[in-house]
Amino acid sequence: MTEVTSTPQYGSDAVADFLRSTGIPYIALNPGASFRGLHDSLVNHLGGEQPKMLMCLHEEHAVALAHGWAKVTGSPLAVALHSNVGLMHASMAIYNAWCDRVPVYLIGATGPVDAHRRRPWIDWIHTSSDQAALVRPFIKWDDQPLSVEATVESLARAWDIARTAPTGPTYVCLDAAV
């Protein structure tokens, strides 16, 4: 395991540290503002090293890439999905992974959940109180934690559940404010 390049300062640093601790080599994503903190932490806190970002042109492609990775290696690959719109774009590929019983480790983001912290318009149309409802019928487990500590716990649980037979996709929705 590679050492962390700096002391965690933000919740997104804790998420990046956890991803590194799993040994996940890559995180497939189409950049989005809802997980801008995680994107920043992967680059600046972890130095752009493991996990490396795989930029994808569409969320469905990112999940399909992770599906193929799991078929070849037997291990899940992380996918970051931007808010409700990214999750909706990814939903068909998530369904395919579910049908194929493939472990895919999905990390989404929304918010800020606290309405007082939202920017005008954009945060309102991209924030859901129960974002996972879009894919819940075809994922093994989901959570939307509201603190840094709960986020790390949820990520650990999702990681374990995705890899437990019968394997399948799990989804943790991060609060952009955390």
Contact map, one row per residue, 1 for C-alpha under 8 A:
1110000000000000000110100000000000000000000000000000000000000000000000000000000000000000000000000000000000000000000000000000000000000000000000000000000000000000000000000000000000
1111000000000000000100000000000000000000000000000100000000000000000000000000000000000000000000000000000000000000000000000000000000000000000000000000000000000000000000000000000000
1111100000000000000000000000000000000000000000000000000000000000000000000000000000000000000000000000000000000000000000000000000000000000000000000000000000000000000000000000000000
0111111000000000100000000000000000000000000011000000000000000000000000000000000000000000000000000000000000000000000000000000000000000000000000000000000000000000000000000000000000
0011111000000000000000000000000000000000000011100000000000000000000000000000000000000000000000000000000000000000000000000000000000000000000000000000000000000000000000000000000000
0001111100000000000000000000000000000000000011000000000000000000000000000000000000000000000000000000000000000000000000000000000000000000000000000000000000000000000000000000000000
0001111110000000000000000000000000000000000010000000000000000000000000000000000000000000000000000000000000000000000000000000000000000000000000000000000000000000000000000000000000
0000011111101100000000000000000000000000000010000000000000000000000000000000000000000000000000000000000000000000000000000000000000000000000000000000000000000000000000000000000000
0000001111101000000000000000000000000000000000000000000000000000000000000000000000000000000000000000000000000000000000000000000000000000000000000000000000000000000000000000000000
0000000111111100000000000000000000000000000000000000000000000000000000000000000000000000000000000000000000000000000000000000000000000000000000000000000000000000000000000000000001
0000000111111110000000000000000000000000000000000000000000000000000000000000000000000000000000000000000000000000000000000000000000000000000000000001000000000000000000000000000001
0000000001111111000000000000000000001100100000000000000000000000000000000000000000000000000000000000000000000000000000000000000000000000000000000000000000000000000000000000000001
0000000111111111100000000000000000000100110010000000000000000000000000000000000000000000000000000000000000000000000000000000000000000000000000000000000000000000000000000000000000
0000000101111111110000000000000000000000000000000000000000000000000000000000000000000000000000000000000000000000000000000000000000000000000000000001000100000000000000000000000000
0000000000111111111000000000000000000100000000000000000000000000000000000000000000000000000000000000000000000000000000000000000000000000000000000000001100100000000000000000000000
0000000000011111111100000000000000000100110011000000000000000000000000000000000000000000000000000000000000000000000000000000000000000000000000000000000000000000000000000000000000
0001000000001111111110000000000000000000000001000000000000000000000000000000000000000000000000000000000000000000000000000000000000000000000000000000000000000000000000000000000000
0000000000000111111111000000000000000000000000000000000000000000000000000000000000000000000000000000000000000000000000000000000000000000000000000000000100110000000000000000000000
0000000000000011111111110000000000000000000000000010000000000000000000000000000000000000000000000000000000000000000000000000000000000000000000000000000000000000000000000000000000
1100000000000001111111111000000000000000000000000110000000000000000000000000000000000000000000000000000000000000000000000000000000000000000000000000000000000000000000000000000000
1000000000000000111111110000000000000000000000000000000000000000000000000000000000000000000000000000000000000000000000000000000000000000000000000000000000000000000000000000000000
0000000000000000011111110000000000000000000000000000000000000000000000000000000000000000000000000000000000000000000000000000000000000000000000000000000000000000000000000000000000
1000000000000000001111111000000000000000000000000110000000000000000000000000000000000000000000000000000000000000000000000000000000000000000000000000000000000000000000000000000000
0000000000000000001111111110000000000000000000000110000000000000000000000001110000000000000000000000000000000000000000000000000000000000000000000000000000000000000000000000000000
0000000000000000000100111110000000000000000000000111000000000000000000000000100000000000000000000000000000000000000000000000000000000000000000000000000000000000000000000000000000
0000000000000000000000011111000000000000000000000111110000000000000000000000110000000000000000000000000000000000000000000000000000000000000000000000000000000000000000000000000000
0000000000000000000000011111100000000000000000000011110000000000000000000000111100000000000000000000000000000000000000000000000000000000000000000000000000000000000000000000000000
0000000000000000000000000111110000000000000000000000111100000110110000000000111100000000000000000000000000000000000000000000000000000000000000000000000000000000000000000000000000
0000000000000000000000000011111000000000000000000000111100100100000000000000001110000000000000000000000000000000000000000000000000000000000000000000000000000000000000000000000000
0000000000000000000000000001111100000000000000000000001111100100000000000000000111000000000000000000000000000000000000000000000000000000000000000000000000000000000000000000000000
0000000000000000000000000000111110110010000000000000001000000000000000000000000001000000000000000000000000000000000000000000000000000000000000000000000000000000000000000000000000
0000000000000000000000000000011111110000000000000000000000000000000000000000000011100000000000000000000000000000000000000000000000000000000000000000000000000000000000000000000000
0000000000000000000000000000001111110000000000000000000000000000000000000000000001000000000000000000000000000000000000000000000000000000000000000000000000000000000000000000000000
0000000000000000000000000000000111111000000000000000000000000000000000000000000001100000000000000000000000001110000000000000000000000000000000000000000000000000000000000000000100
0000000000000000000000000000001111111110000000000000000000000000000000000000000111000000000000000000000000011100000000000000000000000000000000000000000000000000000000000000010100
0000000000000000000000000000001111111111000000000000000000000000000000000000000000000000000000000000000000000000000000000000000000000000000000000000000000000000000000000000000100
0000000000010000000000000000000001111111100000000000000000000000000000000000000000000000000000000000000000000000000000000000000000000000000000000000000000000000000000000000000100
0000000000011011000000000000000000111111110000000000000000000000000000000000000000000000000000000000000000000000000000000000000000000000000000000000000000000000000000000000000000
0000000000000000000000000000001000111111111000000000000000000000000000000000000000000000000000000000000000000000000000000000000000000000000000000000000000000000000000000000000000
0000000000000000000000000000000000011111111110000000000000000000000000000000000000000000000000000000000000000000000000000000000000000000000000000000000000000000000000000000000000
0000000000011001000000000000000000001111111111000000000000000000000000000000000000000000000000000000000000000000000000000000000000000000000000000000000000000000000000000000000000
0000000000001001000000000000000000000111111111111011100000000000000000000000000000000000000000000000000000000000000000000000000000000000000000000000000000000000000000000000000000
0000000000000000000000000000000000000011111111111000000000000000000000000000000000000000000000000000000000000000000000000000000000000000000000000000000000000000000000000000000000
0000000000000000000000000000000000000001111111110000000000000000000000000000000000000000000000000000000000000000000000000000000000000000000000000000000000000000000000000000000000
0001111100001001000000000000000000000001111111100000000000000000000000000000000000000000000000000000000000000000000000000000000000000000000000000000000000000000000000000000000000
0001110000000001100000000000000000000000111111111100000000000000000000000000000000000000000000000000000000000000000000000000000000000000000000000000000000000000000000000000000000
0000100000000000000000000000000000000000011111111000000000000000000000000000000000000000000000000000000000000000000000000000000000000000000000000000000000000000000000000000000000
0000000000000000000000000000000000000000011101111111100000000000000000000000000000000000000000000000000000000000000000000000000000000000000000000000000000000000000000000000000000
0000000000000000000000000000000000000000011001111111000000000000000000000000000000000000000000000000000000000000000000000000000000000000000000000000000000000000000000000000000000
0100000000000000000100111100000000000000000001011111000000000000000000000000000000000000000000000000000000000000000000000000000000000000000000000000000000000000000000000000000000
0000000000000000001100111110000000000000010000011111100000000000000000000000000000000000000000000000000000000000000000000000000000000000000000000000000000000000000000000000000000
0000000000000000000000001110000000000000010000011111110000000000000000000000000000000000000000000000000000000000000000000000000000000000000000000000000000000000000000000000000000
0000000000000000000000000111100000000000010000010011111000000000000000000000000000000000000000000000000000000000000000000000000000000000000000000000000000000000000000000000000000
0000000000000000000000000111100000000000000000000001111100000000000000000000000000000000000000000000000000000000000000000000000000000000000000000000000000000000000000000000000000
0000000000000000000000000001111000000000000000000000111110000000000000000000000000000000000000000000000000000000000000000000000000000000000000000000000000000000000000000000000000
0000000000000000000000000001110000000000000000000000011111101100000000000000000000000000000000000000000000000000000000000000000000000000000000000000000000000000000000000000000000
0000000000000000000000000000010000000000000000000000001111101100000000000000000000000000000000000000000000000000000000000000000000000000000000000000000000000000000000000000000000
0000000000000000000000000000010000000000000000000000000111111100000000000000000000000000100000000000000000000000000000000000000000000000000000000000000000000000000000000000000000
0000000000000000000000000000110000000000000000000000000111111110000000000000000010000110110000000000000000000000000000000000000000000000000000000000000000000000000000000000000000
0000000000000000000000000000000000000000000000000000000001111111000000000000000000000000111111000000000000000000000000000000000000000000000000000000000000000000000000000000000000
0000000000000000000000000000000000000000000000000000000111111111100000000000000000000000010010000000000000000000000000000000000000000000000000000000000000000000000000000000000000
0000000000000000000000000001110000000000000000000000000111111111110000000000001000000000010000000000000000000000000000000000000000000000000000000000000000000000000000000000000000
0000000000000000000000000001000000000000000000000000000000111111111000000000001000000000010011000000000100000000000000000000000000000000000000000000000000000000000000000000000000
0000000000000000000000000000000000000000000000000000000000011111111100000000000000000000000011001000000000000000000000000000000000000000000000000000000000000000000000000000000000
0000000000000000000000000001000000000000000000000000000000001111111110000000000000000000000000000000000000000000000000000000000000000000000000000000000000000000000000000000000000
0000000000000000000000000001000000000000000000000000000000000111111111000001111000000000000000000000000100000000000000000000000000000000000000000000000000000000000000000000000000
0000000000000000000000000000000000000000000000000000000000000011111111100001100000000000000000001000011100000000000000000000000000000000000000000000000000000000000000000000000000
0000000000000000000000000000000000000000000000000000000000000001111111110000000000000000000000000000000000000000000000000000000000000000000000000000000000000000000000000000000000
0000000000000000000000000000000000000000000000000000000000000000111111111111100000000000000000000000000000000000000000000000000000000000000000000000000000000000000000000000000000
0000000000000000000000000000000000000000000000000000000000000000011111111111100000000000000000000000011100000000000000000000000000000000000000000000000000000000000000000000000000
0000000000000000000000000000000000000000000000000000000000000000001111111110000000000000000000000000010000000000000000000000000000000000000000000000000000000000000000000000000000
0000000000000000000000000000000000000000000000000000000000000000000111111100000000000000000000000000000000000000000000000000000000000000000000000000000000000000000000000000000000
0000000000000000000000000000000000000000000000000000000000000000000011111110000000000000000000000000000000000000000000000000000000000000000000000000000000000000000000000000000000
0000000000000000000000000000000000000000000000000000000000000000000011111111000000000000000000000000001000000000000000000000000000000000000000000000000000000000000000000000000000
0000000000000000000000000000000000000000000000000000000000000000000011101111100000000000000000000000001000000000000000000000000000000000000000000000000000000000001000000000000000
0000000000000000000000010000000000000000000000000000000000000000011011000111110000000000000000000000011110000000000000000000000000000000000000000000000000000000011000000000000000
0000000000000000000000011111000000000000000000000000000000000000011011000011111000000000000000000000001110000000000000000000000000000000000000000000000000000000000000000000000000
0000000000000000000000010111000000000000000000000000000000000000010000000001111100000000000000000000000111100000000000000000000000000000000000000000000000000000000000000000000000
0000000000000000000000000011100000000000000000000000000000000110010000000000111110000000000000000000000111100000000000000000000000000000000000000000000000000000000000000000000000
0000000000000000000000000011110000100000000000000000000000000000000000000000011111000000000000000000000001110000000000000000000000000000000000000000000000000000000000000000000000
0000000000000000000000000000110100100000000000000000000000100000000000000000001111100110010000000000000001111000000000000000000000000000000000000000000000000000000000000000000000
0000000000000000000000000000011111100000000000000000000000000000000000000000000111111110000000000000000000011100000000000000000000000000000000000000000000000000000000000000000000
0000000000000000000000000000000101000000000000000000000000000000000000000000000011111110000000000000000000011110000000000000011000100000000000000000000000000000000000000000000000
0000000000000000000000000000000000000000000000000000000000000000000000000000000001111111000000000000000000000100000000000000011100100000000000000000000000000000000000000000000000
0000000000000000000000000000000000000000000000000000000000000000000000000000000001111111100000000000000000000000000000000000010000000000000000000000000000000000000000000000000000
0000000000000000000000000000000000000000000000000000000000100000000000000000000011111111110000000000000000000000000000000000000000000000000000000000000000000000000000000000000000
0000000000000000000000000000000000000000000000000000000000100000000000000000000011111111111000000000000000010000000000000000000000000100000000000000000000000000000000000000000000
0000000000000000000000000000000000000000000000000000000000000000000000000000000000011111111000000000000000000000000000000000000000000100000000000000000000000000000000000000000000
0000000000000000000000000000000000000000000000000000000001110000000000000000000000001111111100000000000000000000000000000000000000000000000000000000000000000000000000000000000000
0000000000000000000000000000000000000000000000000000000000111110000000000000000010000111111111000000000000000000000000000000000000000000000000000000000000000000000000000000000000
0000000000000000000000000000000000000000000000000000000000010000000000000000000000000011111111100000000000000000000000000000000000000110000000000000000000000000000000000000000000
0000000000000000000000000000000000000000000000000000000000010000000000000000000000000000111111110000000000000000000000000000000000000000000000000000000000000000000000000000000000
0000000000000000000000000000000000000000000000000000000000011011000000000000000000000000011111111000000000000000000000000000000000000000000000000000000000000000000000000000000000
0000000000000000000000000000000000000000000000000000000000010011000000000000000000000000011111111100000000000000000000000000000000000010011000000000000000000000000000001000000000
0000000000000000000000000000000000000000000000000000000000000000000000000000000000000000001111111110000000000000000000000000000000000000011000000000000000000000000000000000000000
0000000000000000000000000000000000000000000000000000000000000000000000000000000000000000000111111111000000000000000000000000000000000000000000000000000000000000000000000000000000
0000000000000000000000000000000000000000000000000000000000000001001000000000000000000000000011111111111100000000000000000000000000000000000000000000000000000000000000011000000000
0000000000000000000000000000000000000000000000000000000000000000000000000000000000000000000001111111110000000000000000000000000000000000011000000000000000000000000000011000000000
0000000000000000000000000000000000000000000000000000000000000000000000000000000000000000000000111111110000000000000000000000000000000000000000000000000000000000000000000000000000
0000000000000000000000000000000000000000000000000000000000000000000000000000000000000000000000011111110000000000000000000000000000000000000000000000000000000000000000010000000000
0000000000000000000000000000000000000000000000000000000000000000000000000000000000000000000000001111111000000000000000000000000000000000000000000000000000000000000001111000000000
0000000000000000000000000000000000000000000000000000000000000000001001100001000000000000000000001111111100000000000000000000000000000000000000000000000000000000000000111000000000
0000000000000000000000000000000000000000000000000000000000000000001001000111100000000000000000001000111110000000000000000000000000000000000000000000000000000000011000111100000000
0000000000000000000000000000000000000000000000000000000000000010011001000001111000000000000000001000011111000000000000000000000000000000000000000000000000000000010000011100000000
0000000000000000000000000000000000000000000000000000000000000000000000000001111000000000000000000000001111100000000000000000000000000000000000000000000000000110010000001110000000
0000000000000000000000000000000000000000000000000000000000000000000000000000011110000000000000000000000111110000000000000000000000000000000000000000000000000000000000001111000000
0000000000000000000000000000000000000000000000000000000000000000000000000000011110000000000000000000000011111000000000000000000000000000000000000000000000000000000000000011110000
0000000000000000000000000000000000100000000000000000000000000000000000000000000111100010000000000000000001111100000000000000000000000000000000000000000000000000000000000011110000
0000000000000000000000000000000001100000000000000000000000000000000000000000000011100000000000000000000000111110000000000000000000000000000000000000000000000000000000000000111100
0000000000000000000000000000000001100000000000000000000000000000000000000000000001110000000000000000000000011111100000000000011100100000000000000000000000000000000000000000111100
0000000000000000000000000000000001000000000000000000000000000000000000000000000000100000000000000000000000001111110001000011011100000000000000000000000000000000000000000000001110
0000000000000000000000000000000000000000000000000000000000000000000000000000000000000000000000000000000000000111111011000010001000000000000000000000000000000000000000000000001110
0000000000000000000000000000000000000000000000000000000000000000000000000000000000000000000000000000000000000111111011000000001110000000000000000000000000000000000000000000001110
0000000000000000000000000000000000000000000000000000000000000000000000000000000000000000000000000000000000000011111111000000000000000000000000000000000000000000000000000000000000
0000000000000000000000000000000000000000000000000000000000000000000000000000000000000000000000000000000000000001111111000000000000000000000000000000000000000000000000000000000000
0000000000000000000000000000000000000000000000000000000000000000000000000000000000000000000000000000000000000000011111000000000000000000000000000000000000000000000000000000000000
0000000000000000000000000000000000000000000000000000000000000000000000000000000000000000000000000000000000000001111111100000000000000000000000000000000000000000000000000000000010
0000000000000000000000000000000000000000000000000000000000000000000000000000000000000000000000000000000000000011111111110011000000000000000000000000000000000000000000000000000000
0000000000000000000000000000000000000000000000000000000000000000000000000000000000000000000000000000000000000000000011111111000000000000000000000000000000000000000000000000000000
0000000000000000000000000000000000000000000000000000000000000000000000000000000000000000000000000000000000000000000001111111000000000000000000000000000000000000000000000000000000
0000000000000000000000000000000000000000000000000000000000000000000000000000000000000000000000000000000000000000000000111111100000000000000000000000000000000000000000000000000000
0000000000000000000000000000000000000000000000000000000000000000000000000000000000000000000000000000000000000000000000111111110000000000000000000000000000000000000000000000000000
0000000000000000000000000000000000000000000000000000000000000000000000000000000000000000000000000000000000000011000001111111111000000000000000000000000000000000000000000000000000
0000000000000000000000000000000000000000000000000000000000000000000000000000000000000000000000000000000000000010000001111111111000000000000000000000000000000000000000000000000000
0000000000000000000000000000000000000000000000000000000000000000000000000000000000000000000000000000000000000000000000001111111000000000000000000000000000000000000000000000000000
0000000000000000000000000000000000000000000000000000000000000000000000000000000000111000000000000000000000000110000000000111111100000000000000000000000000000000000000000000000000
0000000000000000000000000000000000000000000000000000000000000000000000000000000000110000000000000000000000000111100000000011111110100000000000000000000000000000000000000000000000
0000000000000000000000000000000000000000000000000000000000000000000000000000000000010000000000000000000000000110100000000000011111100000000000000000000000000000000000000000000000
0000000000000000000000000000000000000000000000000000000000000000000000000000000000000000000000000000000000000000100000000000001111100000000000000000000000000000000000000000000000
0000000000000000000000000000000000000000000000000000000000000000000000000000000000000000000000000000000000000000000000000000000111111000000000010000000000000000000000000000000000
0000000000000000000000000000000000000000000000000000000000000000000000000000000000110000000000000000000000000100000000000000001111111100000000000000000000000000000000000000100000
0000000000000000000000000000000000000000000000000000000000000000000000000000000000000000000000000000000000000000000000000000000001111111000001100000000000000000000000000010100000
0000000000000000000000000000000000000000000000000000000000000000000000000000000000000000000000000000000000000000000000000000000001111111100000000000000000000000000000000000000000
0000000000000000000000000000000000000000000000000000000000000000000000000000000000000011001000000000000000000000000000000000000000111111000000000000000000000000000000000000000000
0000000000000000000000000000000000000000000000000000000000000000000000000000000000000000001001000000000000000000000000000000000000011111111000000000000000000000000000000000000000
0000000000000000000000000000000000000000000000000000000000000000000000000000000000000000000000000000000000000000000000000000000000011111111111000000000000000000000000000000000000
0000000000000000000000000000000000000000000000000000000000000000000000000000000000000000000000000000000000000000000000000000000000001011111000000000000000000000000000000000000000
0000000000000000000000000000000000000000000000000000000000000000000000000000000000000000000001100100000000000000000000000000000000000011111100000000000000000000000000001000000000
0000000000000000000000000000000000000000000000000000000000000000000000000000000000000000000001100100000000000000000000000000000000000011111111000000000000000000000000011110000000
0000000000000000000000000000000000000000000000000000000000000000000000000000000000000000000000000000000000000000000000000000000000000001011111000000000000000000110000011100000000
0000000000000000000000000000000000000000000000000000000000000000000000000000000000000000000000000000000000000000000000000000000000000001001111100000000000000100100000001110000000
0000000000000000000000000000000000000000000000000000000000000000000000000000000000000000000000000000000000000000000000000000000000010001001111110000000000000100000000000111100000
0000000000000000000000000000000000000000000000000000000000000000000000000000000000000000000000000000000000000000000000000000000000010000000011111000000001000000000000000011100000
0000000000000000000000000000000000000000000000000000000000000000000000000000000000000000000000000000000000000000000000000000000001000000000001111100001000000000000000000001111000
0000000000000000000000000000000000000000000000000000000000000000000000000000000000000000000000000000000000000000000000000000000000000000000000111111011001000000000000000001111000
0000000000000000000000000000000000000000000000000000000000000000000000000000000000000000000000000000000000000000000000000000000000000000000000011111011000000000000000000000011001
0000000000000000000000000000000000000000000000000000000000000000000000000000000000000000000000000000000000000000000000000000000000000000000000001111111000000000000000000000000001
0000000000100100000000000000000000000000000000000000000000000000000000000000000000000000000000000000000000000000000000000000000000000000000000001111111100000000000000000000000001
0000000000000000000000000000000000000000000000000000000000000000000000000000000000000000000000000000000000000000000000000000000000000000000000000011111110000000000000000000000000
0000000000000000000000000000000000000000000000000000000000000000000000000000000000000000000000000000000000000000000000000000000000000000000000001111111111000000000000000000000000
0000000000000010000000000000000000000000000000000000000000000000000000000000000000000000000000000000000000000000000000000000000000000000000000011111111111100000000000000000010000
0000000000000110010000000000000000000000000000000000000000000000000000000000000000000000000000000000000000000000000000000000000000000000000000000001111111110000000000000000000000
0000000000000000000000000000000000000000000000000000000000000000000000000000000000000000000000000000000000000000000000000000000000000000000000000000111111111000000000000000000000
0000000000000000000000000000000000000000000000000000000000000000000000000000000000000000000000000000000000000000000000000000000000000000000000101000011111111100000000000001000000
0000000000000010010000000000000000000000000000000000000000000000000000000000000000000000000000000000000000000000000000000000000000000000000000000000001111111110000000000001000000
0000000000000000010000000000000000000000000000000000000000000000000000000000000000000000000000000000000000000000000000000000000000000000000000000000000111111111000000000000000000
0000000000000000000000000000000000000000000000000000000000000000000000000000000000000000000000000000000000000000000000000000000000000000000000000000000011111111100000000000000000
0000000000000000000000000000000000000000000000000000000000000000000000000000000000000000000000000000000010000000000000000000000000000000000011000000000001111111110000000111000000
0000000000000000000000000000000000000000000000000000000000000000000000000000000000000000000000000000000010000000000000000000000000000000000000000000000000111111111000000100000000
0000000000000000000000000000000000000000000000000000000000000000000000000000000000000000000000000000000000000000000000000000000000000000000000000000000000011111111100000000000000
0000000000000000000000000000000000000000000000000000000000000000000000000000000000000000000000000000000000000000000000000000000000000000000110000000000000001111111100100100000000
0000000000000000000000000000000000000000000000000000000000000000000000000001000000000000000000000000001110000000000000000000000000000000000100000000000000000111111100111100000000
0000000000000000000000000000000000000000000000000000000000000000000000000011000000000000000000000000001000000000000000000000000000000000000000000000000000000011111111110000000000
0000000000000000000000000000000000000000000000000000000000000000000000000000000000000000000000000000000000000000000000000000000000000000000000000000000000000001111111100000000000
0000000000000000000000000000000000000000000000000000000000000000000000000000000000000000000000000000000000000000000000000000000000000000000000000000000000000000001111100000000000
0000000000000000000000000000000000000000000000000000000000000000000000000000000000000000000000000000100000000000000000000000000000000000000000000000000000000000001111110000000000
0000000000000000000000000000000000000000000000000000000000000000000000000000000000000000000000000000111000000000000000000000000000000000000000000000000000000000111111111000000000
0000000000000000000000000000000000000000000000000000000000000000000000000000000000000000000000001101111100000000000000000000000000000000001100000000000000000000011001111100000000
0000000000000000000000000000000000000000000000000000000000000000000000000000000000000000000001001100111111000000000000000000000000000000011110000000000000000000010000111110000000
0000000000000000000000000000000000000000000000000000000000000000000000000000000000000000000000000000001111000000000000000000000000000000001111000000000000000110110000011111000000
0000000000000000000000000000000000000000000000000000000000000000000000000000000000000000000000000000000011110000000000000000000000010000001011100000000000000100000000001111100000
0000000000000000000000000000000000000000000000000000000000000000000000000000000000000000000000000000000001110000000000000000000000000000000001111000000001100100000000000111110000
0000000000000000000000000000000000000000000000000000000000000000000000000000000000000000000000000000000000111100000000000000000000110000000001111000000000000000000000000011111000
0000000000000000000000000000000000100000000000000000000000000000000000000000000000000000000000000000000000111100000000000000000000000000000000011100001000000000000000000001111101
0000000000000000000000000000000000000000000000000000000000000000000000000000000000000000000000000000000000001111100000000000000000000000000000011100000000000000000000000000111111
0000000000000000000000000000000001111000000000000000000000000000000000000000000000000000000000000000000000001111100000000000000000000000000000000000000000000000000000000000011111
0000000000000000000000000000000000000000000000000000000000000000000000000000000000000000000000000000000000000011100010000000000000000000000000000000000000000000000000000000001111
0000000001110000000000000000000000000000000000000000000000000000000000000000000000000000000000000000000000000000000000000000000000000000000000000111000000000000000000000000011111
